[in-house]
Amino acid sequence: MTSRENLPAYIIIGAPRSGTSALTLIFKEQGIPMYLSADAPDIDSPSGNQEDNLVRLLNNFLMGENGLGYRRNWDNPKYINLNQTTSQHIHLIKKYVSSRERNAGERGWGVKDPRMSFLIEPWSLATQEHSVNWIYIRRENREASISSLIKMLPAKFFYSGDPDAIYRLVSNWLEAFHIASELGFHKSNLNPYCITYESLFSKKRLDELSKNTISKMKLHA
């Protein structure tokens, strides 16, 4: 039998609207559980956001513990490095990982949450003894990414009557995700499997993902 700690794990890193949900659905089609429980579909995410409710609570807690109130940690995310990480934080991540391993099949398990872009260092430390595949997805078309993010904004943002201000807000928010992800991979000495939103939806890539099992895709860093 496969040791629980040796089961492959797939951690998807990417900003909102970068294709993380679509990639998660592909993993699910391959028989890899990506969450224990997730939000129901809504207008913004007709197929659901594909995010584990428990990992979102955990990541919100980790970000909130490091200087941001719970209402602000998503709107104004902050990069968390190991100097800001306590033994309790690592313990909580390990507990979550253990719970996922206990509920995983032989093909392993996966998770995605855009918040993890800012938490790569603590997550990497907590999972260093596990067989983790780090996957990084982003859009090549920056303008399309910004446009998609703007459509997600609550209606109150549009009452300002300043589209340029909204554009700058979203552009800076997106850039924060990209910088945090690349910094986290660099400082953790990780070499993630990289994929773009555009290639994900190409026929060639869809055929590749559907015909080959995820475990044979050489995702290991």
N, C-alpha and C positions, 0 to 999 in steps of 0.2 A: 504494500500500500504506500501511497505517496504521503510523506510527512506533511503535516499541515503547513509548516513554515516553508516548505519547498514548493508549495502550490504557486503557480504564476499569479502575480498581481499586476493589474494594469491601471496606472494612474494617469488620467488625461488632464493636461494643463492647457488652458486657453482662455482668452477673454470672452465675455458674453458676445453672442452672435458670431462666433468664429467657427462654428461647426461642431462644437463639443457634443451637443445633443444628438446630432445626426451620426457622429462617430460612435457614440454610446449605443444607439439603436443597432448599428452594425455588429457591435460586440455581443449584444443581447441575442441577435439572430444566430450568432455562432455558439450560443448556449452558455455564455459567460454572464453570470448575474452581476449587475452593475449597481444595485442598491438593495437594501432590505425593505424600505418603504419610501415612496416618493410622492410629490404633489400630483394631484389630478390634472388633466389637461385644462388649459384655459385659452383665452383669446390670443395671448402672446405666444403660447406654446401648445399648438393643437395636439401634439403627441405627448405632452407633458414635458417637464424640464429635465427629466432623467437624472435628477440629483437626489442622493440619499439624504433624507431629512435629518438623520442623526449626524452625518458628517457636516452638514451645514450648521447645525447647532454647535458642534465641536469647533469648527473653524471660526464661527462668530465669537465664541467664547475666547479662543486664543487671540483673536484680533482685539476684542474688547478688553482683555487683560493687559494689553500693551498700549494703553493710553487713549483708546477711542471708545466712546460710548456705543452702546449697542445700536443706536439709531444712526450712528455716523460711520460705522466701520465698513459699510458697503458703498456709501456715497463718496467717502473720502478715505479709501483704503490706505493702509500703512504697511510697508515692508517689514517683516519680522525676521531678525537674524538670530543666531544662536546665543548671542549675549543677552537677548531679551527672552530667551526660552528657559523655563525652569524644569526641574525634574518632574514636577507634577504635569506639565504640559506634555512631556515625552511619554509619561505614564498613561495619560488619557489617550494619546494617539495609538499607543501599543494596545490598549484595551479595545479600542475600536477595531484595529487590524485583527486582533485575535477573534473578535466576534464575527467578523466577515469570513475569516478562515474556517471557523467552525460551521458556517452555513454554506460554504462553497462546495462545488462538485470537484471532480478530478481536473477540470479545465481551469480551475482557479476562479478569480473574482476581479472586479474592477470598480472604479469610482471616478467621478468627475465633479468638480465644483470650482467655478471661476475664482473663488476666494483663495484657492490653493496656490494661485500664481504668486501670492505674497507670503506663502508659508512653506515654500519648498525646502528651506534649510531644516526646520524642525521635523518635517515629514521625512526627509531623507535620513536624518539621524535616527529617527524612531523605527525606520523600516530597513536599516542597513543590513540586518541579518536575514532578510526575506528576499525572495526572488521577485523583485519589482521591475516592471517594464515602464519607463517613463515615456509618455507620448506628448508631443507638443504640436498643437494645431493653431494656425493663424491664417488670416486672409491676406493675400497679396494685394488685393485692391483696397487700399486704405479708405478711399472715398466711399466705396460701397459699404464698408464696415461702419464708418461714421454715420452714414445715412440710415442704416439698419438700427443702430443704437439710438439715434434720435427718435425713431418711430416708437421706441420702447418707453420714452420718457413720460412721466405723468403729465396730464393736461396742464397742470399749474405752471409748468415751465414755459409753456407757449404764451402765457399771458404777459410775459415781459415785453413782448413786441420787438425783441432784438435777436433776430436769427443768427447774427454773427456771434453774439455772446453764447448762444446755445451751442453753436458749432465749435467754438473754442473750448467750452466746458467738456463736451463729449470727446473732442480730439485729445485733450489733455488726459482725460480719464482713460481712454484707450491706450495712450502712450504709457501710462503708469503700469498697466498690465504687461505690456511688452517688455519694458525695462525690468520690472520685478521678476518676470519669468526668466529672462536671460541672465540676470544677476544671480538668481537662485540656482540655476543650473551650473553656472560658472563656479560659484563659491562652494557648491556641494560636489564639484568634480563629476557631474553627471553629463552623459552624452545621450540626450533623448532621441527617440525616433521622431523625425520631423515630417509633418504633412501639412499641406495647405488646404484651405476650404475649397479652392477652385479645383484642385486635383481630386479631392474627395468625391466630387460630383461628376467627374469625367467617367465615361463608360469604361475606359481601360482600368481605372482604379477600382471602380465598383465591381468589375469582373474579378479583379485580383483579390479583393476582400471577400467576395462571395464564394470563390472557388477554392481558396486556400484557407486552412484553419489559421486562426490568429496565432496559435502557438508556434507556427512555422514561419512567421514573418520576420524573424531575427530582430525582435524588438529590444532585446536585452542591451542595457547601456554597457 
